Amino acid sequence: MPDHEGNGGWHLSKSLSLTHLFSTLAIVVAGFTYMGDLEQDILRNTLAHEALIQTVERNQDWNTSVFGEIKTMLSSISDRLDKLADRR
């Protein structure tokens, strides 16, 4: 096979340069670090989401009880107004 180094042909080398090795290692480490940080962010967001759901549920329970009290008060006021109207 003729040597094509001088005429611009393809040349494949079986050697492994240290810069290529270090850059590949850096990319792999960066990828694992990114995935680890991403997993932590997902966990943090999941916990925050669950806390928000609990807060909304507590607010809904509180609103239900308050609206129940308001309905009771309005019913009482309505009864009193009916009694006042019946007296006249």
trRosetta pair geometry for C-beta under 8 A, 3 or more apart (Angstrom, degrees):
i j d omega theta_ij theta_ji phi_ij phi_ji
3 6 7.5 63 117 4 94 91
4 7 5.7 -75 -161 52 73 96
4 8 7.7 -63 163 67 95 33
4 9 3.0 -39 158 56 136 136
4 10 6.8 35 90 50 139 48
4 11 6.7 -156 81 -70 90 85
5 9 7.6 -65 -56 53 20 90
5 11 5.8 56 -98 -86 74 140
16 20 6.4 -121 -171 73 70 123
16 21 6.1 70 155 -56 108 108
17 20 4.6 92 66 6 89 103
17 21 7.0 -156 97 -5 48 87
18 21 5.4 -55 -147 38 37 114
18 22 6.1 33 156 -17 70 106
19 22 5.8 -53 -142 40 30 108
19 23 6.1 28 159 -17 65 109
20 23 5.9 -56 -141 40 28 107
20 24 6.2 28 158 -18 63 108
21 24 6.0 -58 -148 37 26 109
21 25 6.3 25 155 -17 63 110
22 25 5.6 -56 -145 39 31 112
22 26 6.2 33 155 -22 66 106
23 26 5.5 -50 -145 35 32 113
23 27 6.4 34 154 -20 64 103
24 27 5.8 -53 -149 35 32 111
24 28 6.5 31 153 -18 65 105
25 28 5.7 -55 -148 36 32 111
25 29 6.3 29 155 -16 66 107
26 29 5.8 -54 -144 39 31 109
26 30 6.1 32 156 -19 65 108
27 30 5.7 -54 -144 39 29 112
27 31 6.3 34 154 -23 63 105
28 31 5.7 -53 -149 33 30 113
28 32 6.6 25 155 -13 64 104
29 32 6.0 -56 -149 39 32 107
29 33 6.2 32 153 -19 66 108
30 33 5.6 -55 -145 39 31 113
30 34 6.2 34 155 -22 65 106
31 34 5.7 -54 -147 35 29 111
31 35 6.4 25 156 -16 64 107
32 35 5.7 -54 -145 39 32 109
32 36 6.2 34 155 -20 65 106
33 36 5.7 -55 -148 36 30 112
33 37 6.3 27 155 -15 65 106
34 37 5.9 -57 -148 39 30 108
34 38 6.1 32 153 -22 65 109
35 38 5.5 -52 -144 36 31 115
35 39 6.4 36 154 -22 64 103
36 39 5.7 -52 -150 32 31 111
36 40 6.6 29 152 -16 63 104
37 40 5.6 -54 -150 37 35 111
37 41 6.3 37 151 -20 66 105
38 41 5.6 -52 -148 36 32 113
38 42 6.4 34 152 -21 64 104
39 42 5.7 -52 -149 34 32 112
39 43 6.5 33 152 -18 64 105
40 43 5.6 -54 -149 37 33 112
40 44 6.3 34 153 -19 66 105
41 44 5.6 -53 -146 37 31 112
41 45 6.2 29 156 -16 65 108
42 45 5.8 -57 -146 40 29 109
42 46 6.2 34 153 -23 64 106
43 46 5.6 -53 -147 33 30 113
43 47 6.5 28 155 -16 64 104
44 47 5.9 -57 -151 37 30 108
44 48 6.3 27 153 -16 65 108
45 48 5.6 -54 -143 40 33 111
45 49 6.1 38 154 -24 66 105
46 49 5.6 -53 -147 34 29 113
46 50 6.5 28 154 -17 63 104
47 50 5.8 -53 -148 36 32 110
47 51 6.4 33 152 -19 64 105
48 51 5.6 -53 -149 36 33 113
48 52 6.4 34 152 -19 65 104
49 52 5.7 -54 -150 36 32 111
49 53 6.5 35 151 -21 64 103
50 53 5.6 -50 -148 33 34 114
50 54 6.5 34 153 -18 64 103
51 54 5.8 -54 -151 36 33 111
51 55 6.4 34 150 -20 65 105
52 55 5.5 -52 -147 35 34 113
52 56 6.3 35 154 -19 66 104
53 56 5.8 -54 -148 37 31 110
53 57 6.3 31 153 -19 65 106
54 57 5.7 -54 -147 37 32 112
54 58 6.4 33 154 -19 65 104
55 58 5.8 -53 -149 36 31 110
55 59 6.3 30 152 -18 64 107
56 59 5.6 -55 -147 38 32 112
56 60 6.3 34 153 -21 65 104
57 60 5.6 -51 -147 35 32 112
57 61 6.5 33 153 -18 64 103
58 61 5.7 -54 -150 36 32 111
58 62 6.3 31 152 -18 66 107
59 62 5.6 -54 -145 38 32 111
59 63 6.1 34 155 -20 66 106
60 63 5.7 -52 -143 37 31 111
60 64 6.3 34 155 -22 63 104
61 64 5.7 -54 -150 33 30 113
61 65 6.6 24 155 -14 64 105
62 65 5.9 -57 -151 38 32 107
62 66 6.2 27 154 -16 67 109
63 66 5.8 -57 -142 40 30 109
63 67 6.0 28 159 -17 66 109
64 67 6.0 -56 -143 39 26 108
64 68 6.4 32 153 -23 61 106
65 68 5.5 -52 -151 33 32 116
65 69 6.6 33 151 -18 64 102
66 69 5.6 -52 -152 35 35 111
66 70 6.4 35 150 -20 66 104
67 70 5.4 -49 -145 36 36 114
67 71 6.3 40 153 -21 65 101
68 71 5.8 -51 -149 34 31 111
68 72 6.5 32 151 -19 63 104
69 72 5.6 -54 -150 35 33 113
69 73 6.4 33 152 -18 66 105
70 73 5.7 -53 -147 38 33 111
70 74 6.2 32 154 -18 66 106
71 74 5.7 -54 -144 39 31 110
71 75 6.3 34 154 -21 64 105
72 75 5.7 -54 -149 35 29 113
72 76 6.4 30 151 -19 63 105
73 76 5.6 -55 -150 36 33 112
73 77 6.3 32 152 -18 67 104
74 77 5.6 -51 -144 38 34 111
74 78 6.1 38 154 -22 65 105
75 78 5.6 -52 -146 36 30 114
75 79 6.4 33 153 -20 63 103
76 79 5.7 -52 -150 34 31 112
76 80 6.5 30 152 -18 64 105
77 80 5.7 -55 -149 37 33 111
77 81 6.3 33 153 -19 66 106
78 81 5.7 -54 -147 37 31 111
78 82 6.4 33 153 -20 64 104
79 82 5.7 -54 -150 34 31 112
79 83 6.5 31 152 -18 65 104
80 83 5.7 -53 -150 36 33 111
80 84 6.4 32 152 -18 66 105
81 84 5.6 -53 -146 38 34 111
81 85 6.2 33 154 -19 66 106
82 85 5.7 -55 -146 38 31 110
82 86 6.3 32 154 -21 64 107
83 86 5.7 -54 -146 36 31 112
83 87 6.6 37 153 -26 63 103
84 87 5.8 -50 -152 27 33 114
84 88 7.1 23 156 -14 63 103
85 88 6.3 -60 -155 34 35 104
